[in-house]
């Protein structure tokens, strides 16, 4: 479960499966990805309420909007549509999306026709690939590879579309048995399609350079994906072995992810004597009342403690599977395949870049801890700050107000803010609402969190929020997910093989949208109390990305190393390792640690990809660097920004940064530049806290 790094939760297993689509749509034959190894939804959401250097020096792209607003002429509906109240408004209703243009319903004629077509194409691909011999790749038919590639791409589009539809249905009703059944069907078809096309995928990865170049000449849009896949050439196993891994993962590796999600979906928490589901309990972690937050956190952890053996078995099996697979690949490659290699390859970055980033983050530990201590001071919890309060909303200062905004006003707020960058961006936000591509209703059966996904056939995005309530946090989350949608939108005319971007670059547009909206609100603020509310999320982001995510990374390293060493991951061992990681990164800013975080955080149990953590911090810090370019580029920024977004699917992370920012990710100074921006935000936050509290 996830949404914001410290609480809003990512879509559950259903959404993860649905994104088999986005990754698989990008030439899996070239990438060598198993269609059933299902990657995450574009909504890898994080808490980032960023503010850039523009706060410290007016941003010319937003200046006219801000000046007009302060003169009473702007359309930005800050005050008229924001209602002051002692508590957030409770009668705000989020919108319902309309997905009928894709399919009328689960099991409709069009839905079944698409999956039937996938079955037929799978049989056709299997027959075509039966003639491929991996022992005679010098003479392999390039024409055959191109033909298989074309048919496979068509099959994946249909399969992806159905998967996304099932995912959307399960998001609004996790008990929808029809959607569950069809999602299981999609998983089975994904596995069959992967196995059928595996000979072509492996042939393209293992063939001589001359054959690969001949293929790329015929399908130039796949150059990057083919070349990137071929980096794994030496560790690729035989066709029977690769197919066996794919087949067994459906009811083996992936089943542990499904088990964890099922437990989370049906778990009952005792929160202060009231029984409720984990989604409702998690929402209370952002409640204004400290006692309510404590009760929610304790209730969630107690519920997971009841299921700790199952959660430990999940982690033990997932990491054990990876360790054994890496062992086999190491034997094939004649070198050690490190447990980080897969994550680095999928994020298209080098270990040197990761090390440079983590060095800068480690140097910034005191900064993140200072931010959390300031939050504790503002909350009146100095010396009493526990993990229960990491999602706490900003306190209402004397004379201050708690603000809420209805959905139409929230959309207009986002639209007007991003229109200051370019009118086309605001028009896109309005289109998302007009087309009913956003769902923000409340309900007990809904998946917690927020995410963005898209339908593969129409290439139209969707945004999901579990329960839009009108708080500033939700407006910011809405902006974040609309940023993801915009990233997809500006790539919709590109070849599909060039439109799948890695997780670490996925936050570029989402955090940008958040930042523009947040900075606009800060510029429009008339009191320190208002500014403190918005600056609160800068502090929260610093804690999330510079403390929480690094703690997850360290824990992940520890458990992978333990499994490689033959150790069984027991609940007591996992608690101990999580306590070590939290103690290191949070220091004395917390009075206790969350030693059950390994069980409650879905990310550790996602079977399709490993180290679902460091890309968040990468995205946060990278987005800061991109946002800071506005001032330098001025009126040329928008075109340059869109060009950067479009390159995220056809370059490595290092190449994107070198081309568009003129910097090196492997240099710690690049990351230290982002830390300096964060430090200025925390300095500003500290000044406000000391002034008001």
LUMVEXMI-715187 format. One record per residue (C-alpha): residue in three letters; z, x, y. Coordinates in steps of 0.02 Angstrom, whole numbers, padded with zeros to 5 digits, always signed. Example, Ala and Ser with C-alpha at 12.3 -4.5 7.8 and 13.67 -1.06 7.14 Angstrom:
<pts>
ALA+00390+00615-00225SER+00357+00684-00053
</pts>
This chain:
<pts>
UNK+00000+00000+00000UNK-00040+00063+00173UNK-00111+00035+00346UNK-00028+00134+00476UNK+00030+00301+00414UNK+00208+00242+00426UNK+00188+00067+00370UNK+00030-00027+00390UNK-00041-00014+00218UNK-00210+00023+00148UNK-00295-00111+00045UNK-00244-00120-00135UNK-00337-00069-00291UNK-00464-00207-00261UNK-00522-00130-00099UNK-00523+00043-00174UNK-00638-00020-00310UNK-00749-00106-00185UNK-00786+00059-00102UNK-00867+00122-00258UNK-01003+00052-00154UNK-01000+00157-00001UNK-00983+00321-00091UNK-01094+00272-00237UNK-01229+00207-00121UNK-01257+00383-00065UNK-01363+00452-00204UNK-01232+00471-00341UNK-01369+00551-00445UNK-01363+00693-00321UNK-01178+00690-00283UNK-01134+00682-00465UNK-01002+00552-00423UNK-00955+00430-00557UNK-00988+00257-00491UNK-00824+00208-00571UNK-00725+00342-00484UNK-00712+00223-00340UNK-00668+00297-00173UNK-00568+00218-00032UNK-00612+00087+00092UNK-00667+00140+00265UNK-00506+00097+00345UNK-00405+00242+00293UNK-00296+00183+00426UNK-00171+00285+00515UNK-00052+00262+00655UNK-00134+00349+00793UNK-00095+00289+00966UNK-00176+00436+01046UNK-00195+00483+01225UNK-00298+00628+01278UNK-00304+00749+01419UNK-00380+00606+01516UNK-00205+00541+01541UNK-00166+00697+01637UNK-00329+00697+01732UNK-00422+00535+01761UNK-00564+00499+01642UNK-00722+00464+01743UNK-00790+00353+01605UNK-00645+00232+01624UNK-00606+00256+01807UNK-00706+00111+01875UNK-00631-00012+01751UNK-00453+00044+01788UNK-00477+00042+01976UNK-00556-00130+01969UNK-00414-00195+01862UNK-00283-00133+01983UNK-00380-00216+02122UNK-00375-00380+02026UNK-00561-00379+01988UNK-00569-00318+01808UNK-00599-00432+01662UNK-00476-00333+01556UNK-00351-00470+01514UNK-00193-00368+01517UNK-00073-00478+01613UNK-00148-00653+01609UNK-00162-00654+01420UNK-00006-00558+01375UNK+00147-00666+01360UNK+00320-00600+01393UNK+00450-00651+01266UNK+00613-00593+01194UNK+00528-00585+01025UNK+00343-00569+00979UNK+00251-00734+00982UNK+00256-00825+00815UNK+00120-00955+00844UNK-00024-00832+00857UNK-00154-00862+00723UNK-00280-00732+00668UNK-00461-00776+00629UNK-00540-00813+00461UNK-00696-00717+00413UNK-00855-00796+00349UNK-00936-00703+00204UNK-01048-00845+00148UNK-01203-00753+00208UNK-01173-00630+00066UNK-01125-00754-00072UNK-01069-00934-00070UNK-00927-00897-00189UNK-00868-00790-00333UNK-00978-00833-00482UNK-01113-00916-00376UNK-01293-00908-00434UNK-01335-00769-00312UNK-01180-00671-00361UNK-01219-00683-00547UNK-01402-00644-00516UNK-01357-00481-00430UNK-01244-00424-00572UNK-01371-00478-00701UNK-01500-00374-00610UNK-01380-00226-00615UNK-01366-00245-00804UNK-01555-00247-00821UNK-01578-00094-00710UNK-01440-00003-00804UNK-01538-00029-00966UNK-01698+00029-00881UNK-01613+00185-00812UNK-01536+00225-00980UNK-01706+00215-01063UNK-01787+00325-00930UNK-01648+00455-00943UNK-01659+00463-01132UNK-01805+00582-01115UNK-01707+00707-01009UNK-01652+00865-01098UNK-01526+00974-01009UNK-01587+01118-01116UNK-01761+01110-01040UNK-01731+01089-00854UNK-01871+01209-00803UNK-01997+01079-00857UNK-01908+00920-00806UNK-02015+00789-00718UNK-01974+00777-00534UNK-02067+00612-00532UNK-01946+00545-00663UNK-01794+00601-00563UNK-01861+00516-00406UNK-01897+00357-00503UNK-01723+00352-00577UNK-01649+00388-00407UNK-01739+00242-00327UNK-01688+00117-00462UNK-01510+00181-00466UNK-01492+00161-00278UNK-01553-00019-00290UNK-01429-00056-00430UNK-01285+00021-00333UNK-01323-00084-00179UNK-01310-00243-00282UNK-01155-00185-00374UNK-01074-00129-00213UNK-01109-00294-00129UNK-01025-00390-00268UNK-00879-00270-00270UNK-00850-00290-00084UNK-00857-00479-00098UNK-00727-00477-00238UNK-00621-00359-00136UNK-00626-00474+00015UNK-00578-00624-00092UNK-00432-00531-00170UNK-00373-00472+00000UNK-00346-00650+00059UNK-00279-00710-00109UNK-00213-00581-00231UNK-00190-00715-00364UNK-00375-00763-00370UNK-00408-00750-00557UNK-00595-00775-00538UNK-00606-00628-00418UNK-00497-00522-00533UNK-00611-00560-00679UNK-00769-00518-00583UNK-00691-00358-00517UNK-00657-00306-00696UNK-00839-00344-00732UNK-00891-00235-00586UNK-00786-00091-00651UNK-00865-00104-00822UNK-01040-00109-00747UNK-00997+00040-00637UNK-00949+00141-00790UNK-01105+00090-00885UNK-01218+00129-00738UNK-01138+00299-00715UNK-01158+00343-00897UNK-01338+00283-00899UNK-01385+00388-00748UNK-01279+00538-00792UNK-01423+00637-00872UNK-01522+00628-00710UNK-01370+00671-00604UNK-01327+00822-00710UNK-01509+00876-00720UNK-01520+00877-00531UNK-01358+00974-00517UNK-01401+01102-00651UNK-01589+01124-00631UNK-01670+01281-00558UNK-01679+01292-00369UNK-01867+01265-00375UNK-01846+01096-00459UNK-01710+01044-00337UNK-01821+01092-00189UNK-01967+00993-00262UNK-01853+00842-00278UNK-01789+00860-00100UNK-01968+00871-00039UNK-01997+00698-00112UNK-01830+00628-00052UNK-01786+00730+00104UNK-01641+00618+00154UNK-01546+00679+00002UNK-01550+00864+00047UNK-01369+00875+00097UNK-01302+00772-00049UNK-01404+00869-00176UNK-01355+01039-00107UNK-01173+00990-00092UNK-01169+00925-00270UNK-01247+01085-00336UNK-01095+01181-00274UNK-01009+01111-00429UNK-01145+01175-00544UNK-01041+01306-00635UNK-00899+01186-00680UNK-01007+01042-00741UNK-00975+00999-00924UNK-01101+00945-01054UNK-01178+00772-01044UNK-01074+00702-01189UNK-00915+00770-01110UNK-00954+00702-00937UNK-00997+00532-01010UNK-00838+00532-01113UNK-00734+00566-00958UNK-00820+00424-00868UNK-00799+00302-01012UNK-00618+00342-01046UNK-00569+00335-00862UNK-00599+00147-00852UNK-00456+00102-00969UNK-00369+00270-00955UNK-00356+00355-00786UNK-00397+00201-00681UNK-00277+00089-00776UNK-00127+00181-00704UNK-00186+00143-00528UNK-00208-00039-00579UNK-00035-00044-00657UNK+00047+00022-00499UNK-00048-00103-00391UNK-00001-00246-00508UNK+00182-00199-00500UNK+00174-00192-00310UNK+00086-00360-00300UNK+00214-00450-00409UNK+00372-00356-00361UNK+00516-00453-00286UNK+00629-00372-00157UNK+00804-00424-00107UNK+00813-00406+00082UNK+00983-00451+00146UNK+01004-00583+00012UNK+00830-00657+00034UNK+00701-00636-00105UNK+00525-00592-00049UNK+00368-00497-00098UNK+00342-00316-00051UNK+00210-00359+00080UNK+00331-00470+00175UNK+00471-00343+00155UNK+00359-00203+00218UNK+00317-00304+00373UNK+00502-00310+00414UNK+00504-00120+00430UNK+00429-00150+00602UNK+00555-00284+00650UNK+00644-00259+00817UNK+00814-00278+00732UNK+00885-00116+00658UNK+00988-00204+00524UNK+00835-00301+00466UNK+00737-00139+00450UNK+00877-00058+00350UNK+00888-00206+00234UNK+00700-00207+00208UNK+00691-00021+00169UNK+00837-00029+00050UNK+00766-00185-00033UNK+00596-00105-00060UNK+00671+00055-00131UNK+00789-00039-00244UNK+00643-00140-00312UNK+00546+00019-00347UNK+00698+00098-00427UNK+00693-00044-00553UNK+00513+00008-00592UNK+00537+00196-00573UNK+00496+00237-00754UNK+00328+00148-00741UNK+00292+00230-00573UNK+00336+00402-00644UNK+00225+00370-00795UNK+00083+00328-00676UNK+00100+00492-00581UNK+00128+00590-00741UNK-00031+00523-00820UNK-00143+00534-00666UNK-00095+00715-00627UNK-00099+00758-00812UNK-00275+00691-00827UNK-00329+00797-00679UNK-00244+00952-00748UNK-00330+00935-00916UNK-00499+00900-00837UNK-00480+01051-00722UNK-00433+01157-00873UNK-00594+01110-00961UNK-00696+01140-00804UNK-00612+01309-00780UNK-00663+01360-00955UNK-00842+01309-00919UNK-00847+01397-00750UNK-00762+01556-00809UNK-00644+01543-00661UNK-00494+01437-00614UNK-00536+01267-00544UNK-00391+01237-00425UNK-00310+01066-00409UNK-00365+01063-00226UNK-00547+01099-00262UNK-00597+00919-00293UNK-00515+00856-00133UNK-00591+00996-00030UNK-00763+00962-00102UNK-00753+00775-00071UNK-00696+00809+00109UNK-00834+00938+00129UNK-00720+01072+00196UNK-00660+01245+00146UNK-00488+01300+00090UNK-00486+01418+00238UNK-00504+01269+00356UNK-00362+01178+00268UNK-00250+01331+00277UNK-00288+01354+00462UNK-00242+01173+00498UNK-00082+01178+00395UNK-00029+01339+00482UNK-00044+01254+00652UNK+00045+01100+00586UNK+00187+01205+00515UNK+00207+01289+00684UNK+00221+01116+00761UNK+00365+01056+00650UNK+00491+01068+00794UNK+00375+00965+00904UNK+00366+00821+00780UNK+00553+00827+00752UNK+00582+00822+00939UNK+00473+00666+00950UNK+00576+00579+00815UNK+00741+00626+00897UNK+00678+00552+01060UNK+00635+00392+00970UNK+00810+00390+00895UNK+00884+00411+01068UNK+00782+00268+01137UNK+00833+00157+00991UNK+01017+00202+01011UNK+01014+00281+00839UNK+01055+00463+00879UNK+01136+00535+00724UNK+01095+00375+00629UNK+00906+00386+00610UNK+00851+00345+00432UNK+00677+00319+00355UNK+00704+00132+00383UNK+00668+00156+00569UNK+00509+00261+00561UNK+00406+00105+00601UNK+00527+00033+00728UNK+00443-00044+00880UNK+00488+00023+01051UNK+00649-00049+01120UNK+00638-00167+01265UNK+00707-00074+01415UNK+00813-00161+01547UNK+00691-00261+01649UNK+00555-00230+01522UNK+00458-00356+01420UNK+00398-00374+01243UNK+00215-00416+01256UNK+00105-00517+01138UNK-00077-00562+01155UNK-00177-00695+01062UNK-00327-00643+00959UNK-00463-00691+01082UNK-00374-00594+01218UNK-00346-00448+01100UNK-00532-00439+01061UNK-00575-00449+01246UNK-00449-00312+01283UNK-00532-00197+01156UNK-00707-00245+01210UNK-00675-00217+01395UNK-00590-00050+01363UNK-00728+00023+01254UNK-00862-00048+01368UNK-00806+00079+01495UNK-00875+00211+01378UNK-01038+00116+01355UNK-01079-00070+01368UNK-01159-00066+01195UNK-00991-00025+01117UNK-00907-00176+01196UNK-01054-00286+01144UNK-01028-00231+00965UNK-00844-00282+00970UNK-00894-00453+01036UNK-01024-00469+00899UNK-00892-00435+00766UNK-00795-00586+00830UNK-00945-00698+00859UNK-01013-00667+00683UNK-00840-00700+00608UNK-00833-00529+00526UNK-00645-00512+00555UNK-00503-00590+00456UNK-00326-00586+00523UNK-00240-00737+00447UNK-00064-00738+00377UNK-00013-00786+00200UNK+00104-00740+00058UNK-00038-00701-00063UNK-00131-00583+00054UNK-00141-00396+00032UNK-00034-00302+00158UNK-00114-00187+00284UNK-00282-00172+00368UNK-00449-00095+00327UNK-00635-00094+00364UNK-00771-00111+00235UNK-00954-00162+00234UNK-01078-00258+00129UNK-01209-00144+00055UNK-01355-00265+00060UNK-01341-00321+00241UNK-01251-00163+00298UNK-01139-00274+00403UNK-00956-00222+00421UNK-00798-00323+00395UNK-00623-00295+00463UNK-00466-00359+00375UNK-00290-00372+00445UNK-00152-00447+00339UNK-00076-00551+00479UNK-00127-00528+00661UNK+00029-00567+00764UNK-00022-00515+00939UNK+00089-00363+00961UNK+00026-00206+01045UNK+00032-00124+00872UNK-00088-00255+00806UNK-00206-00241+00954UNK-00209-00054+00924UNK-00236-00079+00738UNK-00377-00200+00777UNK-00456-00068+00889UNK-00435+00062+00751UNK-00526-00042+00620UNK-00662-00094+00742UNK-00689+00092+00770UNK-00722+00114+00585UNK-00842-00033+00593UNK-00932+00045+00740UNK-00951+00209+00645UNK-01041+00112+00508UNK-01141+00014+00635UNK-01219+00164+00723UNK-01278+00227+00553UNK-01355+00065+00492UNK-01535+00121+00526UNK-01514+00287+00435UNK-01563+00326+00256UNK-01418+00272+00145UNK-01403+00446+00071UNK-01352+00509+00243UNK-01223+00377+00285UNK-01074+00417+00173UNK-00950+00520+00271UNK-00793+00601+00199UNK-00617+00540+00228UNK-00570+00679+00348UNK-00712+00631+00466UNK-00689+00445+00440UNK-00555+00431+00574UNK-00665+00498+00714UNK-00719+00329+00783UNK-00564+00231+00735UNK-00443+00345+00826UNK-00565+00354+00971UNK-00561+00165+00991UNK-00371+00163+00983UNK-00360+00299+01111UNK-00476+00217+01236UNK-00379+00053+01225UNK-00209+00140+01233UNK-00256+00249+01381UNK-00327+00101+01474UNK-00165+00005+01452UNK-00064+00154+01509UNK-00171+00172+01665UNK-00146-00012+01701UNK+00043-00006+01674UNK+00146-00039+01830UNK+00319+00011+01768UNK+00397+00152+01668UNK+00458+00022+01542UNK+00279-00029+01507UNK+00220+00150+01495UNK+00359+00190+01373UNK+00302+00051+01257UNK+00128+00125+01246UNK+00185+00306+01241UNK+00300+00259+01097UNK+00152+00264+00980UNK+00104+00439+01034UNK+00274+00494+00970UNK+00255+00391+00813UNK+00085+00469+00780UNK+00154+00644+00802UNK+00291+00608+00675UNK+00169+00527+00554UNK+00035+00661+00556UNK+00142+00814+00585UNK+00289+00768+00472UNK+00251+00628+00351UNK+00077+00681+00297UNK+00125+00865+00274UNK+00274+00808+00169UNK+00154+00710+00059UNK+00041+00862+00045UNK+00183+00977-00007UNK+00244+00849-00134UNK+00069+00829-00205UNK+00053+01018-00225UNK+00222+01025-00313UNK+00183+00889-00441UNK+00010+00958-00480UNK+00081+01131-00506UNK+00218+01058-00617UNK+00094+00965-00727UNK-00018+01117-00741UNK+00135+01210-00802UNK+00163+01079-00937UNK+00310+00990-00854UNK+00337+00804-00875UNK+00363+00713-00711UNK+00525+00617-00731UNK+00598+00504-00596UNK+00736+00630-00562UNK+00612+00773-00542UNK+00501+00669-00426UNK+00650+00618-00320UNK+00703+00800-00305UNK+00530+00860-00253UNK+00511+00718-00127UNK+00681+00758-00053UNK+00631+00941-00033UNK+00470+00894+00056UNK+00555+00771+00174UNK+00696+00891+00213UNK+00573+01029+00257UNK+00465+00924+00373UNK+00590+00804+00451UNK+00733+00928+00466UNK+00888+00858+00551UNK+00789+00722+00639UNK+00834+00605+00494UNK+01007+00581+00421UNK+00935+00547+00248UNK+00769+00558+00158UNK+00661+00433+00065UNK+00672+00502-00112UNK+00580+00350-00183UNK+00427+00374-00072UNK+00330+00441-00222UNK+00345+00269-00302UNK+00319+00155-00152UNK+00169+00244-00076UNK+00007+00188-00158UNK-00085+00345-00105UNK-00002+00451-00240UNK-00063+00329-00373UNK-00245+00316-00322UNK-00336+00381-00474UNK-00510+00399-00402UNK-00470+00543-00285UNK-00330+00667-00261UNK-00232+00728-00110UNK-00252+00569-00013UNK-00152+00644+00129UNK-00210+00799+00224UNK-00374+00715+00279UNK-00268+00599+00387UNK-00195+00743+00487UNK-00367+00822+00495UNK-00440+00660+00564UNK-00302+00639+00691UNK-00316+00815+00760UNK-00506+00819+00751UNK-00517+00654+00845UNK-00407+00726+00982UNK-00532+00866+01005UNK-00677+00744+01010UNK-00592+00627+01132UNK-00551+00770+01249UNK-00738+00804+01264UNK-00762+00649+01371UNK-00706+00735+01528UNK-00811+00890+01495UNK-00972+00795+01453UNK-00954+00653+01578UNK-01101+00532+01574UNK-01181+00629+01430UNK-01032+00598+01318UNK-01087+00434+01238UNK-01252+00498+01170UNK-01168+00656+01108UNK-01030+00554+01028UNK-01151+00441+00933UNK-01249+00595+00877UNK-01088+00669+00807UNK-01047+00508+00713UNK-01221+00503+00637UNK-01205+00682+00575UNK-01043+00651+00481UNK-01139+00593+00328UNK-01258+00741+00317UNK-01156+00895+00360UNK-00999+00984+00306UNK-00847+00965+00418UNK-00868+01145+00475UNK-01050+01114+00521UNK-01009+00956+00619UNK-00876+01045+00721UNK-00983+01199+00751UNK-01134+01096+00807UNK-01047+00967+00916UNK-00890+01056+00976UNK-00942+01238+00964UNK-00781+01282+00871UNK-00728+01346+00700UNK-00615+01243+00588UNK-00564+01403+00500UNK-00484+01469+00659UNK-00302+01411+00682UNK-00331+01412+00870UNK-00445+01260+00853UNK-00301+01162+00780UNK-00176+01235+00903UNK-00282+01161+01042UNK-00249+00988+00971UNK-00064+01027+00954UNK-00059+01069+01140UNK-00130+00897+01179UNK+00003+00817+01070UNK+00138+00920+01154UNK+00087+00855+01325UNK+00103+00678+01259UNK+00276+00710+01191UNK+00328+00791+01356UNK+00273+00633+01445UNK+00366+00526+01317UNK+00523+00629+01339UNK+00518+00607+01526UNK+00507+00419+01506UNK+00646+00411+01376UNK+00763+00514+01483UNK+00724+00410+01636UNK+00751+00242+01552UNK+00879+00279+01417
</pts>
